[in-house]
Amino acid sequence: MYYFIVIILIIFVFIGISVIVKAPGNVRKRVIHNTVVPKMLGVKEELPLEGAVYSLEKAISQTFSERIKARFLQDNPHVSEKEYDLLFMELQRFFIMCSLLKNVPMFSEDVDEVWHTMIMFTREYDDFSHQFCGEFLHHSPADKVEPDPHGRAWFDLVYSELFQMTDFSSIAWGRFFKNPLDTDLMEELQEKSSEELKKKYFRDNANEDLVFALIERLKKQIAYSTNKENFPNGFKRVRNYTESAPYLTQAMIFYSISDPEDFHFHMQALDPADSKSSSSAGGSCSSGSNDSSCGSSCGSGCGGGGD
């Protein structure tokens, strides 16, 4: 009887340890610890993004960057330096997207907080905006947070084509690839010319070489992902975002067109975030819904960063 009780206690101890290890807060800490800040913001080598990154780094001086970090960590003592560095990287990625697209909603409460801190240094932020964008880079919070699933799907598609995704990306932004792409947008990307797409979706003063390269990449990705012959065995769950983002992008495109009604069922079965509880990490500016944006967007003059 004594040994039976001991065995039962040991089982409960292991169950308790397992629950603690899998808790969202511990998952977040583990991902932060294991994620390496990529060089050059982790931009895709297939696209001419180096000029945009250099322009951005030049516009944010080292002194300004250090002041932002010091102020943010002072105001947020629960955030480690490593986590801040990852959040700041994601904010810079957001700025790169703003330099290309006409509208980029802010889907991360955590990244948005870093942006808020940056704006507090009004003179330095004004200098950064004019150097990188040509005029002031506005932050326009919405009075009411509203769901934007199609906007989030478009964000996910462009983000995954521009940057190498890390496991922290899903911590910062919430789960990727959980919303179907708008069917009208998909048709336009397939049928309209690069010039027409640039005029409608991209900034007038965005770097043309980069924009046209991105549009061509999107067109090829859609053509490949909509061909069922390329996926004879269908799609299977993948291990993490870092290794499998291109695969998940293809699945998002495929199911957006082939089975939009059951899209969420298909993608949930593939999503590696199910094992990481990443959506609990403040992945949006609404109260827990990472389909929503907080209304923050780039000012109408932002379009540099690549010339």
C-alpha positions in Angstrom: 0.0 0.0 0.0 2.8 2.4 0.9 4.6 1.8 -2.4 1.3 2.4 -4.3 0.9 5.8 -2.6 4.5 6.7 -3.5 3.9 5.8 -7.1 0.7 7.9 -7.2 2.5 10.9 -5.7 5.3 10.6 -8.3 2.8 10.5 -11.1 1.1 13.7 -9.8 4.5 15.4 -9.5 5.4 14.6 -13.1 2.0 15.9 -14.2 2.5 19.1 -12.3 5.9 19.7 -13.8 4.5 19.0 -17.3 1.8 21.6 -16.7 4.3 24.2 -15.5 6.7 23.6 -18.4 3.9 24.0 -20.9 2.4 27.1 -19.4 2.2 30.0 -21.9 4.5 32.2 -19.9 7.2 29.6 -19.9 6.7 28.9 -23.6 7.2 32.6 -24.3 10.4 32.8 -22.2 11.8 29.6 -23.9 11.1 31.0 -27.4 12.7 34.3 -26.5 15.7 32.6 -25.1 16.2 30.4 -28.1 15.5 32.9 -30.9 18.5 34.6 -32.4 18.0 38.1 -33.8 18.8 37.6 -37.5 21.2 39.7 -39.4 19.8 42.3 -41.9 16.4 41.9 -40.2 16.2 38.4 -41.7 15.1 39.6 -45.1 14.7 37.1 -47.9 17.8 36.9 -50.2 15.6 36.4 -53.2 14.4 40.0 -53.1 16.5 43.2 -53.4 15.9 44.3 -49.8 19.4 45.3 -48.7 18.9 48.9 -49.7 15.7 49.2 -47.6 17.5 47.8 -44.6 20.5 50.0 -44.9 18.3 53.1 -45.4 16.3 52.1 -42.2 19.4 51.5 -40.2 20.9 54.8 -41.3 17.7 56.7 -40.4 17.7 55.2 -36.8 20.9 56.4 -35.3 22.6 54.3 -32.6 22.1 57.0 -30.0 18.3 57.2 -30.8 18.1 53.4 -30.8 19.8 53.3 -27.3 17.5 55.9 -25.9 14.4 54.1 -27.2 15.6 50.8 -25.6 16.5 52.4 -22.3 13.1 54.2 -22.0 11.1 51.1 -22.9 12.9 48.9 -20.5 12.5 51.5 -17.8 8.7 51.7 -18.4 8.4 47.9 -18.8 10.6 46.2 -16.2 9.0 42.8 -16.9 10.5 42.8 -20.4 14.1 41.4 -20.8 16.7 43.0 -23.1 16.5 40.0 -25.4 12.7 40.3 -25.7 13.0 44.0 -26.4 15.6 43.4 -29.2 13.3 40.9 -30.8 10.3 43.4 -30.6 12.4 46.2 -32.0 13.4 43.9 -34.9 9.7 43.3 -35.6 9.0 47.0 -35.5 11.7 47.6 -38.1 10.2 44.9 -40.3 6.9 46.7 -39.9 8.6 49.9 -41.1 10.0 48.1 -44.2 6.4 46.9 -45.0 5.2 50.5 -44.5 7.7 51.7 -47.0 6.2 49.5 -49.7 2.5 49.1 -49.1 -0.1 51.9 -49.0 -1.7 50.5 -45.8 -0.1 48.3 -43.1 -2.3 47.8 -40.0 -0.5 47.2 -36.7 -1.5 43.8 -35.5 0.7 43.6 -32.5 0.1 45.3 -29.2 3.7 44.5 -28.0 5.3 45.9 -31.2 3.0 48.9 -31.1 4.2 49.7 -27.5 7.8 50.0 -28.8 6.5 52.3 -31.5 4.8 54.4 -28.9 8.1 54.7 -27.0 9.9 55.7 -30.2 7.4 58.5 -30.9 7.9 60.0 -27.5 11.3 61.3 -28.7 9.6 63.7 -30.9 12.6 65.5 -32.5 14.5 62.3 -33.2 11.4 60.5 -34.5 10.6 63.4 -36.8 14.2 63.2 -38.2 13.9 59.5 -38.6 10.5 59.8 -40.4 11.8 62.4 -42.9 15.0 60.6 -43.6 13.4 57.2 -44.1 10.0 58.2 -45.5 10.4 61.7 -46.9 7.8 63.1 -44.4 6.4 62.4 -40.9 5.5 58.7 -40.3 2.1 59.0 -38.6 0.7 56.7 -36.0 -3.1 56.8 -36.1 -4.7 54.7 -33.4 -8.3 53.8 -34.1 -11.1 54.9 -31.8 -12.6 51.4 -32.1 -10.7 48.1 -32.7 -12.4 46.2 -35.5 -11.6 42.7 -36.8 -9.7 42.7 -40.1 -9.2 39.1 -41.1 -8.6 39.8 -44.8 -6.1 42.6 -43.9 -4.3 40.2 -41.6 -4.1 37.5 -44.3 -2.6 40.0 -46.7 -0.2 41.1 -43.9 0.8 37.4 -43.4 1.4 36.8 -47.1 3.6 39.8 -47.6 5.4 39.4 -44.3 6.3 35.8 -45.2 7.5 36.7 -48.6 9.8 39.5 -47.3 11.2 38.0 -44.1 12.6 34.8 -42.7 10.1 33.9 -40.0 11.3 33.1 -36.5 9.4 31.3 -33.7 9.2 34.7 -32.0 7.3 36.1 -35.0 4.2 34.2 -33.9 4.8 35.5 -30.3 4.9 39.1 -31.4 2.2 39.1 -34.0 0.0 36.2 -33.0 -0.7 33.2 -35.1 0.1 33.5 -38.8 -1.9 32.0 -41.7 -5.2 31.6 -39.8 -7.3 33.7 -42.1 -8.1 33.1 -45.8 -7.0 35.5 -48.4 -9.6 37.6 -50.0 -10.8 36.0 -53.3 -10.9 39.3 -55.2 -7.4 40.1 -54.1 -6.2 36.7 -55.2 -7.8 37.2 -58.6 -6.2 40.6 -59.0 -2.8 39.2 -58.1 -3.2 36.5 -60.7 -4.7 38.6 -63.5 -3.6 42.2 -63.2 -0.3 43.5 -64.5 2.5 44.5 -62.2 2.0 48.1 -63.0 -1.7 47.9 -62.1 -1.0 46.2 -58.8 1.7 48.7 -57.9 -0.6 51.6 -58.5 -3.4 50.0 -56.3 -1.5 48.4 -53.4 1.9 50.0 -53.3 3.2 53.5 -52.5 4.0 55.8 -55.3 7.5 56.5 -54.1 8.3 53.0 -53.1 11.4 51.4 -54.7 10.2 50.1 -58.0 12.7 47.3 -58.4 11.7 45.9 -55.0 8.0 46.3 -55.6 8.0 44.6 -59.0 10.3 41.8 -57.7 7.8 41.3 -54.8 4.8 41.3 -57.1 6.5 38.8 -59.4 7.3 36.6 -56.4 3.7 36.7 -55.2 2.4 35.8 -58.7 4.7 32.8 -58.9 3.8 31.7 -55.4 0.1 31.8 -56.2 0.6 30.0 -59.5 2.6 27.2 -57.7 0.3 27.0 -54.7 -2.9 26.7 -56.7 -1.6 23.7 -58.7 -2.8 20.5 -56.9 -0.2 18.5 -58.8 2.5 20.1 -56.6 0.9 18.6 -53.5 0.1 15.0 -54.3 0.0 14.0 -50.7 -1.7 17.1 -49.4 -0.4 19.1 -46.4 0.8 17.8 -43.1 1.4 19.4 -39.7 4.9 21.1 -39.6 7.2 21.5 -36.7 7.7 25.3 -36.5 7.3 28.6 -38.3 11.1 29.0 -38.8 11.5 26.0 -41.0 8.0 25.8 -42.6 6.7 29.3 -43.3 6.9 28.8 -47.1 5.0 25.6 -46.8 2.3 27.2 -44.6 2.1 30.1 -47.1 1.4 27.7 -49.9 -1.3 26.0 -47.8 -2.9 29.3 -47.0 -3.1 30.2 -50.7 -4.3 26.7 -51.7 -7.1 26.5 -49.2 -8.1 30.1 -49.7 -9.0 29.2 -53.2 -9.9 25.5 -53.1 -11.9 25.3 -49.9 -12.4 28.7 -48.2 -15.4 27.4 -46.2 -13.3 24.9 -44.3 -10.1 27.0 -44.4 -9.9 27.3 -40.6 -10.2 23.6 -40.1 -7.4 22.8 -42.6 -5.0 25.5 -41.3 -5.6 24.7 -37.7 -4.5 21.1 -38.4 -1.2 22.4 -39.8 -0.5 25.2 -37.4 2.6 24.6 -35.3 1.5 27.4 -32.9 -1.1 25.0 -31.4 1.7 23.5 -29.4 3.2 26.9 -28.4 0.1 28.9 -27.2 1.6 31.8 -29.1 -1.7 33.7 -29.3 -1.6 34.3 -25.6 1.4 36.5 -26.0 -0.3 39.7 -27.0 -0.3 39.1 -30.7 -2.8 41.8 -31.5 -3.9 45.3 -30.6 -7.4 44.1 -29.6 -8.2 42.1 -26.6 -6.8 38.7 -27.7 -8.0 38.6 -31.3 -5.1 38.6 -33.7 -7.4 39.2 -36.6 -7.8 42.8 -35.5 -5.6 45.8 -35.8 -5.3 48.8 -33.5 -5.6 51.2 -36.4 -2.0 52.2 -36.4 -0.7 52.7 -39.9 2.0 54.4 -41.9 1.6 58.0 -42.9 0.8 58.8 -46.5 4.3 59.9 -47.3 6.1 56.8 -46.3 7.6 55.2 -49.3 11.4 55.4 -49.0 13.8 52.9 -47.6 15.0 51.4 -50.8 16.1 54.0 -53.2 
